[in-house]
Amino acid sequence: MEKELKIRNNKNEGYWFKVPNKLIDEYSEYVGYISVAIYVFLCRYINSEMQKSIGTRIAFPSEKLIAKKLWMSPRTVIRHLKILVKYRMISIEKVKRVGKKWKFNIYILNDSSPWLKLDDLKSHIQPDSNDVIQVIVSHMKEKVIKNKDLNVEISEKRMAMAKDKKI
């Protein structure tokens, strides 16, 4: 008895969404894995009906939802949304109630044409690791000097207290 092969099309069941290859292939090293995760999250929440009707990829999950689902703090979400805006990967429109604070954000996911070009990205790269090491070493030297000064100060106070007790 032959089994019938059943082919499932998960796309109709809502299991699929698109992420630009360029995000991982070219931009992930510049924006970092947290920004990539947030961008992918926004891709997941694109309103497909709006995309079909107006041709723009729009998502509007709350910062709180993004933070909860990706297990990060709301502050981290805000910081990395700013990175995505800086690299022109998304635009953020704040929707406000009349006479009140903002109600929610609308995230517009730009196609890759307005994203910063790779040549421009190189100027946004993290500093050379040798520069970072030099900064860390100088910072540690300052801490050591401060700690030595503090130790000297403490030992002088202890000596003074010991003299006071002997008298």
C-alpha positions as CSV (number, residue, x, y, z in Angstrom):
1,M,0.0,0.0,0.0
2,E,1.6,3.3,-1.1
3,K,1.4,6.3,1.1
4,E,0.2,9.5,-0.5
5,L,2.7,12.3,-0.3
6,K,1.0,15.4,1.0
7,I,2.8,18.6,0.1
8,R,2.1,21.5,2.6
9,N,2.4,25.1,1.6
10,N,3.2,26.8,4.9
11,K,3.1,30.2,3.3
12,N,-0.7,30.1,3.3
13,E,-0.6,29.1,7.0
14,G,1.3,32.3,7.9
15,Y,4.7,30.7,8.7
16,W,6.8,32.7,6.3
17,F,8.1,36.2,6.0
18,K,10.9,37.7,4.0
19,V,14.2,39.3,5.2
20,P,16.6,40.9,2.8
21,N,19.7,38.8,2.2
22,K,21.7,42.0,2.2
23,L,20.9,42.4,5.9
24,I,22.9,39.3,6.9
25,D,25.4,39.2,4.0
26,E,26.6,42.8,4.1
27,Y,25.2,44.8,7.0
28,S,25.2,42.5,10.1
29,E,28.8,43.2,10.9
30,Y,28.1,46.9,11.0
31,V,24.8,47.1,12.9
32,G,25.4,44.1,15.2
33,Y,23.3,41.1,16.0
34,I,20.8,42.9,18.3
35,S,19.9,45.3,15.5
36,V,19.6,42.4,13.1
37,A,17.3,40.6,15.5
38,I,15.1,43.7,15.8
39,Y,15.0,44.2,12.1
40,V,14.0,40.5,11.6
41,F,11.3,41.0,14.3
42,L,10.0,44.0,12.5
43,C,9.9,42.0,9.2
44,R,7.8,39.4,11.0
45,Y,5.3,42.0,12.1
46,I,4.9,43.7,8.7
47,N,1.2,44.4,8.0
48,S,0.8,42.4,4.7
49,E,-2.6,44.0,3.9
50,M,-1.1,47.5,4.1
51,Q,1.9,46.4,2.0
52,K,-0.4,45.1,-0.7
53,S,-2.6,48.2,-0.7
54,I,0.0,51.0,-0.4
55,G,3.2,49.1,-1.4
56,T,5.1,50.1,1.8
57,R,6.4,47.7,4.4
58,I,4.9,48.9,7.7
59,A,5.1,47.4,11.1
60,F,3.8,48.7,14.4
61,P,4.7,46.4,17.3
62,S,5.3,48.3,20.6
63,E,8.9,48.7,21.9
64,K,7.6,46.8,25.0
65,L,6.5,43.8,22.8
66,I,9.8,43.8,20.9
67,A,11.7,43.8,24.2
68,K,9.6,41.0,25.6
69,K,9.7,38.7,22.6
70,L,13.5,39.2,22.1
71,W,14.3,39.0,25.8
72,M,16.0,42.4,26.0
73,S,15.4,45.6,27.9
74,P,13.2,48.3,26.4
75,R,16.3,50.6,26.5
76,T,18.3,48.2,24.4
77,V,15.4,48.1,21.9
78,I,15.3,51.9,21.7
79,R,19.1,52.1,21.3
80,H,19.1,49.6,18.4
81,L,16.1,51.1,16.7
82,K,18.2,54.3,16.5
83,I,21.0,52.3,14.9
84,L,18.6,51.0,12.3
85,V,17.4,54.6,11.6
86,K,21.0,55.8,11.4
87,Y,21.8,53.2,8.7
88,R,18.5,54.2,6.9
89,M,17.2,50.6,7.2
90,I,14.0,51.8,8.9
91,S,12.1,55.1,9.4
92,I,10.1,55.7,12.5
93,E,6.9,57.8,12.6
94,K,5.5,58.6,16.0
95,V,1.7,58.7,16.1
96,K,0.3,61.0,18.8
97,R,-3.1,61.5,20.3
98,V,-4.4,65.0,20.2
99,G,-3.0,67.0,23.1
100,K,-1.2,64.0,24.6
101,K,2.0,62.1,24.4
102,W,2.8,59.7,21.6
103,K,0.5,56.7,21.2
104,F,2.7,54.3,19.3
105,N,5.4,54.0,16.6
106,I,5.0,53.1,13.0
107,Y,8.1,51.4,11.6
108,I,8.6,51.8,7.9
109,L,11.1,49.2,6.6
110,N,12.9,50.8,3.7
111,D,13.9,48.7,0.8
112,S,17.7,48.4,0.6
113,S,18.3,51.2,-1.9
114,P,18.3,54.0,0.7
115,W,20.5,52.0,3.2
116,L,23.9,53.4,3.7
117,K,26.3,52.3,1.1
118,L,29.2,50.0,2.1
119,D,31.7,52.7,1.4
120,D,29.8,55.0,3.9
121,L,29.6,52.1,6.4
122,K,33.3,51.8,6.6
123,S,33.4,55.2,8.2
124,H,30.9,54.0,10.9
125,I,32.9,50.9,11.8
126,Q,34.0,50.4,15.4
127,P,37.5,51.6,16.1
128,D,40.5,49.4,15.5
129,S,41.0,46.8,18.2
130,N,44.4,48.2,19.0
131,D,42.8,51.6,19.7
132,V,40.3,49.9,21.9
133,I,43.0,48.1,23.8
134,Q,45.0,51.3,24.3
135,V,41.9,53.0,25.7
136,I,41.3,50.1,28.1
137,V,44.9,50.0,29.2
138,S,45.0,53.7,29.9
139,H,41.7,53.5,31.8
140,M,43.0,50.6,33.9
141,K,46.2,52.6,34.6
142,E,44.1,55.5,35.9
143,K,42.1,53.1,38.1
144,V,45.3,51.6,39.5
145,I,46.7,55.0,40.3
146,K,43.4,56.0,41.9
147,N,43.4,52.8,43.9
148,K,47.0,53.3,45.0
149,D,46.1,56.8,46.1
150,L,43.1,55.5,47.9
151,N,45.2,52.7,49.6
152,V,47.8,55.3,50.7
153,E,45.0,57.5,52.1
154,I,43.4,54.6,53.9
155,S,46.7,53.4,55.4
156,E,47.5,56.9,56.6
157,K,44.1,57.1,58.2
158,R,44.6,53.7,59.9
159,M,48.0,54.9,61.2
160,A,46.5,58.0,62.6
161,M,43.7,56.0,64.2
162,A,46.3,53.6,65.7
163,K,48.2,56.5,67.1
164,D,45.0,57.9,68.6
165,K,44.2,54.6,70.3
166,K,47.8,54.2,71.7
167,I,47.6,57.7,73.4
